Amino acid sequence: MSQFDRQYECVVFGATGYTGKYTAEHIASSLPTDFKWAVAGRSEQKLKGLAEELKAINPDRTQPAIEIAQVNKADLIQLAKKTKVLISTVGPYHKYGTAAVAACAETGTHYVDCTGEVPWVYDMVNKYGDLAKKTGAIIIPQSGIESAPPDLISWMLAAYLRETLQVGTKELVVSLHDLKASASGGTLSTVLTLFDTYSLFQVLRALRPHSLTPIPAPKKTVSPSLWETLTGLRTEPDLGLLTDSISAATDAPIVNRSWALYNNGEYYGPKFHFSAYMRATDQLRGFAMHLALAIGAAILILSPVRWLLKKLVYQPGDGPTKAQASRDRCEWRAIAHADVSDPNDPKRAYGRIRWEGSMYYLTGVLLAEAAFVIAREKTKAHELGGGILTPATLGAPFLERLNKVGFKSEVKMLP
């Protein structure tokens, strides 16, 4: 079935879940009123209740259609055939996400999700990447807070250096400069169940920085100092004191896949190296974060620890209230070091992305705006002709839309 014959431009699958509701609310409040869409899930009663809530948000627009679908390939193929883009918010994705990707890859339906489960994404690339390319399906996982903002700021800076100086990027240092947020039950469930599906070897293999790149990795030109290796601490003059990032392992494979997808690495630069950190207020707290991440990752391998934590945290579908989440915020800052030959004349660009408000609403915004851009715009993702791609392949059209709905981004050359 041609994309031009589809009943909808977008369907939100899992629309009554915690993140799915935020996604649906953004579509209802902010996307053009002629955008044809539907909400989908297992419970017709819950979907009708959601439709009534959306009517209160924007009474002037046509409310979404309702589609009933279970989490199985047969139902999802029928659902995928009805829409240009399928947004999936049904996680954990390693447990419930594969059928949706398979259905979209088979039917040539575009797809976005908000997973941070790189081992699952690794599997999807290997199982369905070639089929999606063949059918023209643009499939973009990790399009929420993991890992769209760091992927977009990396693209933004690499593009800025390429267009301003006509050079590549040697090292791109991203810092999670400010973060205030609480995790939802779905996020916590994902972390606690990942080792129920994947072995330690499979997780470590997928979390290598270039695990998702379809071409050989660049020759290593940047290595951490012994001090950084031991303490996790690094000082970047334009960003301050940095420490290990809670999201570096999930962001790096996506950013490096973007590097490879843009002209086989030539656009970002053949020496491109991505480094991700968090801002540290002082050396003691920075070292404590380094230890906490190392110890935390180690103990999560133990099944009794995961069992106990499952009893203590939010359950899937639950999370911070809107009032609590309204005080959230996040900001990424980054420096791109240009690949120039004169060591006495270094060139570097600075970028910043900030969001005020719920991190889960931000994920809903990212998913909804990505779906709109895929449905109506022309981007690098369309030029590539499909396959398993990245948020950065939506490029300028995506960033421009985000900046109109609360995203704050800037880029400039430093003296």
N, C-alpha and C positions, 0 to 999 in steps of 0.2 A: 504494500500500500504506500503510495506517495505521501511525502510530508504535506503536500498541498491538500490532501484529502482528509486530513485528520480533523476530528470533531473539536478537539481542544488544542490550544497552544501549550498548555501546561496542566499537569495533574500533580497534586501534592499527596503522595502516598504516606499514610501515617499521620494524617492531618490533626487527629485528636490527641496526639502525644504532646509531650512538653515542648519540644522544639518545633514540631509540626504546627502547633497552634500559632507560635510566633511567626512562622513562615506565612501561614494563611492570613494572619492579621496584617502583615506588611503588604501582601498582594491586595487585600481589600482596601487598605487605606491609601496606598501610594502608587500602584501601577495604573496605567491608563484604563479607563472604564470600558474600553472595547476589547480588553484582553480576555480571551475565552479560556476559562479554566474550570477545574473540578477539584473537589476534595475526595479522597479515597481512603478506605480502611475496612476493618472487619465488621464494625457495628453501625448499622444504619441509624439507630437511635442516637448514638453519640455524634454522628456526622450531621444529623438534622439539628441537634442542639448547638453544634458549632456554627452551622449556617445561620441560626438565629442570632448568635453572638456577633457574627460578622455583619449582619444587617444593622445592628446598633452602631457599629464602627463607621459604616458608610452607607446610609439608607438609599443614596442616589444611584448606586451602581447595581447592576444585575448580580445577584448572588451566585455562588458557584454551584455547578451541578454536583450531584452525589453519585459516587461509584462504589460498589461493594466488591472487595477483592480480599481473598485470603493470601497468606504468605506462601504461595506455591507457584511454580512456573506456569502452569496452565492459566490460572487466573491473571497472572501478571502479563502474560503474552497478550491476552485479550484487552487488558487495560492499556498496555503499551501501544497497541495498534490504534488506539483512539486519540493519541496525543503526540504533539511534536516533541515535548520535553516531559520527562518524568522526574520529579523531585522525590527522593526517598529519604525519609527521616526515621525509618524503622531499624533500630539497632538493638543490641550490638550487631554490627554488620557481619562479623564472622559467624554469627548464628542465624541471622535472618536476611542478610543482604544479597546473597549470591543469586537467588532466583530473579531478582529485579534486574541485576546487571545482565544476566543471561538473556532475559526476555528482551531487553533493549538492544543488546548486540544482535540478536536474531532478527528483530523487526526494523532495524535502522532508526530506532527512536533515541533521541538525545537524552542524557541522564546527568543529574548532579546529586551529590549527597554530602553529608557533613561528618563522615567518619574520620577518626584519627588512627585507625587500625592498619598500620603499614603492612604487617604480614598478610592481612586479607587483601589489601590493594596489590601487593606483590603477586598473590595468587590470581587476582582478576586480570592483571596485565598478561600473565602467562596463559591463562585459560581463554580469555575473550578478547584480547587486544587485536589479534589478527582478524577475527570475525567482525569486530566493530569497525575496523578500517575498511573491510570489504563491503559492509552494508552502509557505510557512511554515518554510523552512530557516533556522535560526540559524547564521550563518557568522561565526566570530570569528578572523580572522588576528592575527598578532603577539601571541599569548597566552603567550609564553615570557618570558625575561628582557628581550627586546624585544617588546612594550613594556608588559607587564602591571604591573610594580611602579610605574613613574611614572604610569601611567593610574589605578591603584588609589589611590595616595596623593593624586592630584589629586581624584578623586571623594570620597575620605574627608574631605578638608578642605573642599571645596565643600559637601558634605552637612552637615558639622558647623556651618559658618557659617549655612547656610540653616535648619537645625533649631534652632540655639542663639540666633541673633540675628535670624532671619527676613530676612536680607539676602543679596545675591549676593557674589561674589568679584571684586575689581577686578584684582588681579594675583596669580598663583600662581607662586612661585619654587621650583623643585625643584633640589636639589643632589645629585649622586652623591658622597656624602660619603666613602665608603670602598669601595675595590675591590681585590681581589687575585684574579686569575683568569688562565687561559691559554685561548686560542681553540682550538677543535677544527678538524679538517680541513674539516668541512662549512661552518663559519662562514667560514673563510679562502677556501674555494672560492667561496662566495657573493660575497664582496667582490671577488674577482679575476675573476669571470666576468660580473658585472653589466653591464659595458660591452660584452660580447660580444652582448648582447641588446638593450640600450637605448642610444640616442644620448645625448649630453650634454644636449641640449635636453629629452628625455623625463625624464631623471633630475632635472634642475633643476626642471622643472614639477611633478613628483610630490613633491619635497621641500619645496615651499612649505608654510608652517605650516598653511594652511587648504585644502590641496589635496583633502582627503577630506571636507570639511564640505558637507552637502547644502543648507545655507542660507547667506545672505551672512555674511561675517565681521563681527565687531563693529567699530565705528569705533575706530581706533587711538587709545588713550589713554596708552600706555606706549611710550617710545622709548629706545634706549640712548644714553648720553652719548657725546660725541666720544672721551673717554678709553677707554671700553669698546670702541667701534668700532675704534680703532687698536690696542689692546693685548689685547683679550679679557677684561680684568679688571673685576670689579665687587665692591664690598664691600656685603654685606647684613648689617646689625648682628646679626641672630639666627642667621646661618649662617656668617659670617666672610668671608674672601677667596675669591672664585670666579673661575673661568676657563671657557673654552669646553668644552662637554661632547662626548665621543666619540659620544653617542647622541642629542643634541638633535634632529638633523634627522630621525631615524626616529621619535622619540617624539612630537614636536609634532603631526604630522598625526593620530595616533591620539587623543591627549588632546583636541584640538580637535574631532574627530569625536564624541567622547563628549559634549563641551559641547553640540553641536548636537542629539544624539539625546535628551538629557534636556530634554523640554518646549521644543524649539526654542531652546535656549540660556537660557531663563528660569530654570531651576533653578540652574545654575552662576552665572548673572548675565549681563545684556546687555553688560557692559563687560569680560567675562572675558578675561584675557591670560595665556598660559602662557609662562614663561621657564625654560629648562633650562641648568644649569651643572654643573661639577665643582668640588670643593674644591681650592683651591691652597694649598700649604704656604707659599709666599712669592711675591713679585711676579715674580722672575726665572723661577722654574719655571712660574708661571702663564702668563707671556708666551711661554715656550718651547713650552708645550702649544698655545697659540694659533697659533704659527707652524707647529708640526709638523702640526696638523690641516689647515691651509690648504695647506701644501706637499704633504702626503701625498695629499690629495684631488686636487691638480693632477697629480701624476705618475702616479696610477693610471689616468688617461685614456690614457696612452701604452701601446700594446699590447706593446712589447718589455719594459717594466717588469713588466707583468702576467705575461708568459711566463716571465721569470726567477724571479719570486716563486713561481709555481706549482711550480717545481722544488725550492724550498727549504723549503716549509712542509709541515705535516701533510697527508696526503691525505684525501679524504672517507671517513668511517667511522672515522678515527683521531682520537686526542686525548689529553689528559693521562690518566695512570693514575688509578685511584680513590684510591690513596695520595697522589698528588700533588694531586688535586682536593680531597681532604678538608681541606686547609688553606686553601681559598678562603673568601672572605667578601665581602659587599657590603652597603651601607647607603645608603638615600636619606633625606634630610631635606628638609623643605619648609616654607615660610611662605605662608599665604594671607592677603592683605590684604583686609579687608572693604570693600565698597563703601558707605561711610557718608558722610554729608554734612558732619559736623562735623570740620574738620581738626585741631581741638585735642583730639579724643578718638578717635584712630585705634584700630581694632580689628584684631587679627591672631591667627591660630591657627597652631599648630606641629604638624607631623606627622613621624613617623619610621617607616621600615620597614627591618628588618635580617634577614639570612639568614647563617648560619654553615655553610659546606660548599660542595660543588661547585656552580658556576653551572649546569652542565648537569643535575645532579640537581634543582636548583630549577626549571629549565625543565620537566623531567619531572613534578615535583609540580604545577606550574601547569597543565600540559596535562591531567593525570589528574583533578585536582580540578575544573577547568572542565568537563570532560566529565561528571563525576558530578553537578555542580550543574545542568547543562543537562538531563541525563536525569531527574533526580528532584525538582528544586526549581522554584519559581516566582520569576521575577526580572523586572527591567525588560526584559531581552531577550525573554522570553516575552510580556510585555505589548505590546511593539512588534510582535509577530507575525511575526518573521523578518526576513531581509535581511542585509546585511553589517554587522555590529555591532562592538563593542569589548569588551575585558575588563571595563571599568567597568560595562557594562550587566548584569553578573552580580552587582554590588553586594554588599550585606551577606552573603548566603548564601555567596558565594565567599570573601570575606575571613574570615568566621568559620571556615570549614573550613581555610583556610590557617593561621590562628593555632593550630589544634590540631595541626599537623604540622610545626612548626618556624619558621614565619613569625613575626616579632615586630613588631607594629605598635602605635602609640600616637598619640593626638591630644589636644590640650589648648589652651585659650585662654591666651595670654600676657598678662602684666600691662601 
